[in-house]
Amino acid sequence: MPLKQSEAIVLRTYPLHEADLLVTLFTRLEGKVKGVAKAAKKSRRRFAGALEPLTCVRVLWEDRERRELARIDSCEVLASPLSSQVDYPRIVALGHVAEMLDEMMPEREANDAIYRLAISVLANLNSNAIWMPVTYFQLWLVRLMGFLPELGACIVCGRALDGQRAWFHALADGLMCPEHKRLASSEMTAESRGLAAEMFRSPVEKLAGEPWPRSRGADLRKFLMQILSRHLDRKLVTAAQLEKVD
């Protein structure tokens, strides 16, 4: 079969045999692709520095008949997260983006909107400034996957929540008014609902200069992670790691 070429984001790599790597890529052409990079641990010419997680690459691969895994021929680095400062919070945030893409995206299903979202967020995910791009990515990914409920009305009675307090619950599919909130619900502040509306109106680059401490939008992130956990039937590993980042 002829070689295929696409821009891609490296999501995961695993050792395979002595010198090979099993690689998961989120390609712009065909969505998530898994393949084997032969002799990747030894070949600097074909793979030098290109298989680090969240590296943006131009990849060449070949689909093999009656094989689930593609043969990855080479990768050319387009942008690397290692080209700027890397500290622990940024490492966790980068891992979070990778895990969400790996867990939520089906194999061989192109999604240009989510690919462009990931590229723009990665370009703005800097040390000491992780919370805005992380929140932005979570919100838009949940929306583009079709999982985000209406945020402006109570899911029980349909009453508009503008100017009212609102609550969410791990087992509910949206926000609730004070009258219909469940036991052990968490409050979604009006500020966080406003942040979500602003993110839907603005590109991530426009928000990059704003101050975003960890506390800003924390309830929104909790709400979004509960949605993803329900669809995955488990909690993301990196979501727990993010909760421990100051």
ZARORO-761172 format. One record per residue: x, y, z of N, C-alpha, C in turn; residue in three letters. Coordinates in steps of 0.2 Angstrom, whole numbers, padded with zeros to 4 digits, always signed. Atoms other than C-alpha are relative to their C-alpha. Layout:
<kemars>
XYZXYZXYZALA;...
</kemars>
This chain:
<kemars>
+0004-0006+0000+0000+0000+0000+0004+0006+0000MET;-0004-0006+0000+0006+0018-0003+0000+0003+0007PRO;-0001-0003-0006+0013+0028+0011-0005+0006+0000LEU;+0004-0006-0001+0001+0041+0019+0004+0005+0004LYS;-0003-0006-0003+0006+0058+0025-0005+0004+0004GLN;+0004-0004-0003-0002+0069+0038+0004+0004+0006SER;-0002-0003-0007+0001+0082+0052-0003-0004+0005GLU;+0002+0004-0006-0001+0073+0069+0003+0003+0006ALA;-0003-0002-0006+0001+0075+0087+0001-0007+0003ILE;-0002+0006-0003+0010+0061+0096-0003+0000+0007VAL;+0004+0000-0007-0001+0055+0111+0004-0005+0005LEU;-0003+0005-0005+0008+0039+0118+0006-0004-0004ARG;-0004+0005+0003+0023+0028+0115+0002-0005+0005THR;-0001+0006-0004+0027+0011+0122+0006-0004-0003TYR;-0006+0005+0002+0043+0000+0121-0003-0006-0003PRO;+0002+0006+0003+0041-0014+0109+0006-0004-0003LEU;-0006+0003+0002+0054-0027+0107+0006+0004+0002HIS;-0006-0002-0002+0072-0022+0108+0001+0008-0002GLU;-0001-0006+0002+0072-0006+0098-0006+0004-0003ALA;+0006-0003+0003+0054-0003+0092-0004+0004+0005ASP;+0004-0003-0004+0041+0008+0098-0007-0001-0002LEU;+0007+0000+0002+0022+0006+0098-0003+0008+0001LEU;+0002-0007+0000+0015+0024+0094-0007+0001-0001VAL;+0007-0002+0001-0002+0032+0096+0000+0007-0002THR;-0001-0007+0003-0004+0047+0085-0008+0003-0001LEU;+0006-0003+0002-0019+0059+0083+0001+0004-0007PHE;-0001-0003+0007-0018+0063+0064-0005+0004-0002THR;+0005-0005+0003-0027+0077+0055-0003-0004-0006ARG;+0003+0004+0006-0030+0065+0040-0005-0005+0002LEU;+0004+0006-0002-0037+0050+0049-0002-0001+0007GLU;+0001+0001-0007-0039+0053+0067+0005-0004+0004GLY;-0005+0003-0005-0031+0042+0080+0002-0006-0004LYS;-0003+0005+0003-0019+0030+0072+0005-0003+0004VAL;-0005+0004-0004-0009+0016+0081+0005-0003-0005LYS;-0005+0003+0004+0007+0010+0073+0007-0002+0003GLY;-0007+0002-0002+0025+0002+0075+0005+0004-0003VAL;-0006-0003+0003+0040+0013+0073+0006-0004+0001ALA;-0005+0005+0000+0053+0000+0068+0007+0004+0002LYS;-0006-0003-0002+0070+0004+0076+0000+0007+0002ALA;+0001-0007-0002+0064+0020+0083+0005+0002+0005ALA;-0005-0001-0005+0076+0019+0098+0007+0002-0003LYS;-0007-0001+0003+0091+0019+0086+0000+0005-0006LYS;+0000-0004+0006+0086+0029+0071-0001+0007+0001SER;+0000-0007-0001+0090+0047+0073-0002+0004-0006ARG;+0002-0003+0006+0087+0051+0055-0007+0000-0001ARG;+0007+0001+0002+0069+0045+0054-0004+0003+0006ARG;+0005-0002-0006+0063+0049+0072+0003+0004+0005PHE;-0004-0004-0005+0076+0060+0081-0005+0005+0004ALA;+0004-0005-0004+0066+0069+0095-0007+0001-0002GLY;+0007-0001+0002+0049+0067+0086-0005-0004+0003ALA;+0005+0004-0003+0041+0054+0097-0001+0001+0007LEU;+0002-0002-0007+0040+0063+0113-0007+0002+0000GLU;+0007-0002-0001+0022+0065+0119-0002+0007-0001PRO;+0002-0006+0002+0013+0080+0112+0004+0004-0005LEU;-0004-0003+0005+0026+0083+0099-0005+0001-0006THR;+0004-0001+0006+0017+0090+0083+0005-0002-0006CYS;-0004+0003+0005+0024+0080+0068-0003+0000-0007VAL;+0002+0002+0006+0023+0077+0050+0002-0007-0001ARG;-0001+0007+0000+0021+0058+0049-0001-0003-0006VAL;+0001+0005+0006+0023+0045+0035-0002-0007+0003LEU;+0001+0007-0002+0015+0028+0038-0004-0004-0006TRP;+0003+0005+0004+0009+0013+0029-0005-0005+0003GLU;+0005+0005-0003-0007+0003+0033+0001-0007-0004ASP;-0002+0007+0002-0003-0016+0031-0006-0004+0000ARG;+0006+0004+0000-0016-0028+0025+0000-0005+0005GLU;+0001+0004-0005-0024-0038+0038+0004+0001+0006ARG;-0003-0002-0007-0014-0029+0052-0003+0006+0003ARG;+0003-0006-0004-0021-0018+0065+0004+0006+0001GLU;-0004-0006-0001-0006-0008+0067+0004+0002-0006LEU;-0004-0003+0006+0002+0003+0054+0007+0000+0001ALA;-0007-0001-0001+0020+0004+0050+0002+0007-0001ARG;-0001-0007+0000+0026+0021+0054+0007+0001-0003ILE;-0006-0001+0004+0040+0026+0042+0005+0005+0003ASP;-0004-0006-0002+0046+0043+0048-0004+0005+0003SER;+0004-0006-0003+0041+0058+0058+0005+0006+0000CYS;-0004-0006+0000+0047+0076+0056-0003+0005+0005GLU;+0002-0004-0005+0046+0088+0070-0003+0007-0003VAL;+0003-0006+0002+0034+0103+0067+0000+0005+0006LEU;+0000-0004-0006+0033+0109+0085+0001-0005+0006ALA;-0001+0004-0006+0039+0102+0102-0001+0003+0006SER;+0001-0003-0007+0033+0105+0120+0007+0001+0003PRO;-0007-0001-0003+0052+0103+0124+0004+0006-0002LEU;-0004-0006+0002+0057+0119+0115-0001+0006+0005SER;+0000-0005-0005+0051+0129+0130+0000-0003+0007SER;-0001+0002-0006+0052+0128+0148-0005-0005+0002GLN;+0004+0005-0002+0045+0112+0156+0001-0001+0007VAL;+0000+0001-0007+0040+0111+0174-0005-0005+0002ASP;+0005+0005-0002+0029+0099+0184-0007+0002-0002TYR;+0007-0001+0002+0013+0108+0182-0002+0000-0008PRO;+0001+0001+0007+0015+0109+0163+0001-0007-0002ARG;+0000+0007+0002+0020+0091+0162-0006-0003+0001ILE;+0007+0003-0002+0004+0086+0171-0005+0003-0005VAL;+0005-0003+0004-0006+0098+0160+0001-0003-0007ALA;-0001+0003+0006+0002+0091+0144-0003-0007+0000LEU;+0002+0007+0000-0001+0073+0149-0008+0000+0001GLY;+0007+0000+0000-0019+0078+0153-0003+0001-0007HIS;+0002-0001+0007-0022+0084+0135+0001-0006-0004VAL;-0001+0007+0004-0014+0068+0128-0005-0005+0002ALA;+0005+0005-0002-0025+0057+0139-0007+0001-0002GLU;+0007-0002+0002-0041+0066+0135-0001-0002-0008MET;+0000+0002+0007-0037+0064+0116+0000-0008-0001LEU;+0000+0007+0001-0032+0046+0118-0006-0004+0002ASP;+0006+0003-0002-0047+0041+0128-0006+0001-0003GLU;+0006-0002+0002-0060+0051+0120-0001-0001-0008MET;+0001+0000+0007-0056+0050+0101+0000-0007-0002MET;+0000+0007+0003-0061+0034+0091+0005+0000-0005PRO;-0006+0001+0005-0048+0026+0080-0003+0001-0007GLU;+0001-0001+0007-0048+0031+0062-0006+0004-0002ARG;+0006-0005+0001-0061+0045+0063+0003+0007+0000GLU;-0003-0007+0001-0054+0062+0057-0005+0005+0004ALA;+0004-0006-0003-0060+0077+0067+0004+0006+0000ASN;-0005-0006+0001-0052+0093+0061-0001+0005+0005ASP;+0001-0005-0005-0061+0104+0074+0004-0002+0006ALA;-0003+0002-0006-0054+0094+0088+0008+0000-0001ILE;-0007+0000+0001-0037+0093+0080+0003+0007+0000TYR;-0002-0007+0000-0036+0112+0077-0001+0003+0008ARG;+0001-0001-0007-0042+0114+0095+0006-0002+0004LEU;-0006+0002-0004-0028+0104+0102+0007+0003-0002ALA;-0006-0004+0003-0015+0113+0091+0001+0007+0004ILE;+0000-0007-0002-0020+0130+0097+0001+0000+0008SER;-0001+0000-0008-0021+0125+0116+0007-0002+0001VAL;-0007+0002-0001-0004+0116+0115+0005+0006-0001LEU;-0004-0005+0001+0003+0132+0108+0000+0006+0006ALA;+0001-0005-0005-0003+0142+0123+0000-0003+0007ASN;+0000+0004-0007+0000+0129+0137+0007+0001+0002LEU;-0007-0001-0002+0015+0137+0145+0001-0001+0008ASN;-0002+0001-0007+0024+0135+0162-0003+0006+0004SER;+0003-0005-0004+0015+0145+0176-0006+0003-0003ASN;+0006-0002+0003+0000+0147+0165-0004-0005-0003ALA;+0004+0006+0003-0009+0131+0163-0007+0000+0001ILE;+0007+0001-0002-0026+0133+0170-0005+0003-0005TRP;+0005-0003+0005-0034+0144+0156+0000-0005-0006MET;+0000+0005+0005-0028+0132+0142-0003-0007+0001PRO;+0003+0007-0002-0033+0116+0152-0007+0001+0000VAL;+0007-0001-0001-0050+0123+0156-0003+0001-0007THR;+0003-0001+0006-0053+0129+0138+0000-0006-0004TYR;+0000+0006+0003-0048+0112+0131-0005-0005+0002PHE;+0005+0005-0003-0059+0102+0143-0007+0003-0003GLN;+0007-0003+0002-0074+0114+0139-0002-0002-0007LEU;+0001+0001+0007-0072+0113+0120+0000-0007-0002TRP;+0000+0007+0002-0068+0095+0119-0007-0003+0002LEU;+0007+0003-0002-0084+0090+0129-0005+0003-0004VAL;+0005-0003+0005-0094+0102+0118+0000-0003-0007ARG;-0001+0003+0006-0087+0095+0102-0001-0007-0001LEU;+0001+0007+0000-0089+0077+0107-0008-0001+0001MET;+0007+0001-0001-0108+0081+0110-0002-0001+0007GLY;+0002+0002-0007-0108+0078+0129-0002+0006+0004PHE;+0001-0006-0004-0110+0096+0135-0008+0002+0000LEU;+0007-0002-0001-0128+0100+0142-0001+0007+0000PRO;+0002-0007+0000-0137+0116+0141+0002+0003+0007GLU;-0002-0003-0006-0129+0128+0154-0005+0005+0003LEU;+0004-0006-0002-0143+0141+0155-0006-0002+0003GLY;+0006+0002-0003-0157+0131+0162+0000-0006+0004ALA;+0000+0005-0005-0161+0119+0176-0003-0006-0004CYS;+0002+0006+0004-0162+0101+0169-0006-0003+0003ILE;+0006+0003-0003-0177+0097+0180-0006+0003-0002VAL;+0006-0004+0001-0189+0111+0178+0001+0004-0006CYS;+0000-0004+0006-0182+0120+0163+0001+0008+0002GLY;+0000-0007-0002-0181+0137+0173+0007+0003-0002ARG;-0006-0003+0001-0168+0149+0167+0004+0002+0006ALA;-0004+0000-0006-0153+0150+0178+0004+0007+0000LEU;-0003-0006+0000-0148+0168+0173-0001+0004+0007ASP;+0001-0003-0006-0144+0177+0189-0002-0004+0006GLY;+0002+0005-0006-0148+0162+0200+0006-0004+0001GLN;-0005+0005-0002-0137+0150+0209-0001-0007-0003ARG;+0001+0006+0003-0134+0133+0201+0004-0005+0002ALA;-0004+0006-0003-0128+0116+0206+0000-0006-0005TRP;-0001+0006+0004-0122+0100+0198+0002-0006+0004PHE;-0001+0006-0004-0120+0082+0203+0003-0005-0004HIS;-0004+0005+0004-0109+0068+0198-0004-0005-0004ALA;+0004+0005+0004-0124+0057+0192-0005+0004-0004LEU;+0005-0003+0003-0134+0071+0184+0003+0003-0007ALA;-0003-0001+0006-0132+0077+0166+0000+0008-0002ASP;+0000-0007+0001-0133+0096+0168+0000+0004+0007GLY;+0001-0005-0006-0136+0111+0180-0007+0000+0003LEU;+0007+0000-0003-0150+0112+0193-0001+0006+0004MET;+0002-0006-0004-0159+0127+0201+0000-0002+0008CYS;+0000+0001-0007-0159+0129+0220-0006-0005+0003PRO;+0006+0004-0003-0176+0120+0222+0001-0007-0002GLU;+0000+0007+0003-0171+0104+0212+0007-0003+0001HIS;-0006+0003-0001-0153+0102+0217+0000-0007+0004LYS;+0000+0006-0004-0148+0085+0224+0004+0000+0006ARG;-0004+0000-0006-0140+0080+0240+0007-0001-0003LEU;-0007+0001+0002-0121+0081+0239+0002+0003-0007ALA;-0002-0004+0006-0121+0093+0224+0005+0005+0001SER;-0005-0006+0000-0108+0106+0220-0002+0006-0004SER;+0002-0006+0003-0111+0124+0216+0004+0002-0006GLU;-0003-0003+0005-0107+0131+0199-0001+0008+0000MET;+0001-0007-0001-0104+0149+0201-0002+0004-0006THR;+0002-0004+0006-0111+0163+0190+0007+0002-0004ALA;-0006-0002+0004-0093+0168+0186+0003-0005-0004GLU;-0003+0005+0004-0088+0151+0180-0005-0001-0006SER;+0005+0001+0006-0104+0150+0169+0002+0006-0005ARG;-0002-0005+0005-0098+0167+0162+0006-0001-0004GLY;-0006+0002+0003-0081+0160+0159-0001-0004-0006LEU;+0001+0005+0005-0088+0146+0149-0003+0004-0006ALA;+0003-0003+0006-0099+0158+0138+0006+0004-0003ALA;-0005-0004+0003-0083+0169+0135+0004-0005-0004GLU;-0004+0004+0004-0073+0154+0130-0003-0002-0007MET;+0003+0002+0006-0086+0149+0117+0000+0006-0005PHE;+0000-0006+0004-0085+0167+0110+0007+0001-0003ARG;-0007-0003+0001-0066+0169+0110+0005-0006-0002SER;-0005+0004+0001-0051+0160+0103+0005-0001+0006PRO;-0005+0001-0006-0038+0153+0116+0005+0005+0000VAL;-0006-0005+0001-0025+0166+0110-0003+0006+0004GLU;+0003-0006-0003-0037+0180+0116+0000+0000+0007LYS;+0000+0000-0007-0038+0174+0133+0007-0001+0004LEU;-0006+0003-0002-0020+0169+0135+0004+0005+0005ALA;-0003-0005-0005-0015+0186+0144-0003+0001+0006GLY;+0004-0001-0006-0028+0185+0157+0003-0004+0006GLU;-0002+0004-0006-0023+0180+0175-0005-0005+0002PRO;+0004+0006-0001-0029+0163+0179+0003-0004+0005TRP;-0003+0004-0005-0025+0156+0196-0004-0007+0000PRO;+0003+0007+0000-0030+0138+0200-0007+0000+0002ARG;+0007+0000-0003-0046+0143+0209-0005+0003-0005SER;+0005-0003+0005-0053+0152+0194-0002-0006-0005ARG;+0003+0005+0004-0065+0140+0185+0001-0007+0002GLY;-0001+0006-0003-0061+0126+0197-0007-0004+0000ALA;+0006+0004+0000-0079+0121+0198-0003-0002-0007ASP;+0001+0001+0007-0081+0122+0179+0004-0006-0002LEU;-0004+0005+0002-0067+0110+0177-0002-0007+0004ARG;+0002+0006-0004-0074+0098+0191-0007-0002-0004LYS;+0006+0002+0004-0091+0098+0181+0002-0003-0006PHE;-0001+0003+0006-0083+0094+0165+0004-0007+0001LEU;-0003+0007-0001-0072+0080+0172-0005-0005+0002MET;+0005+0005-0002-0088+0072+0180-0004-0002-0007GLN;+0003+0002+0007-0096+0072+0162+0005-0005-0003ILE;-0004+0004+0003-0081+0064+0155+0001-0007+0003LEU;+0000+0006-0004-0080+0051+0169-0006-0004-0001SER;+0006+0004+0001-0098+0046+0166+0000-0003-0007ARG;+0000+0003+0006-0095+0043+0148+0006-0005-0001HIS;-0006+0005+0000-0078+0034+0151-0002-0006+0005LEU;+0001+0004-0005-0085+0025+0166+0006-0001+0005ASP;-0006+0000-0005-0069+0029+0176+0002+0007+0000ARG;-0003-0006-0001-0059+0044+0181+0006+0000-0004LYS;-0006+0000+0004-0045+0050+0170+0006+0001+0006LEU;-0006+0000-0005-0028+0047+0179+0003+0007+0001VAL;-0003-0007-0001-0022+0065+0175-0004+0005+0003THR;+0004-0005-0004-0037+0073+0182+0001+0000+0007ALA;-0002+0001-0007-0032+0066+0199+0007+0004+0001ALA;-0007-0004-0001-0014+0073+0196-0001+0007+0000GLN;+0001-0007+0000-0021+0090+0191-0003+0003+0007LEU;+0003-0002-0006-0031+0091+0207+0006+0001+0006GLU;-0005+0000-0005-0014+0090+0217+0005+0006-0002LYS;-0005-0005+0002-0005+0104+0207-0003+0007+0003VAL;+0001-0007-0003-0004+0121+0216-0002+0005-0005ASP;
</kemars>
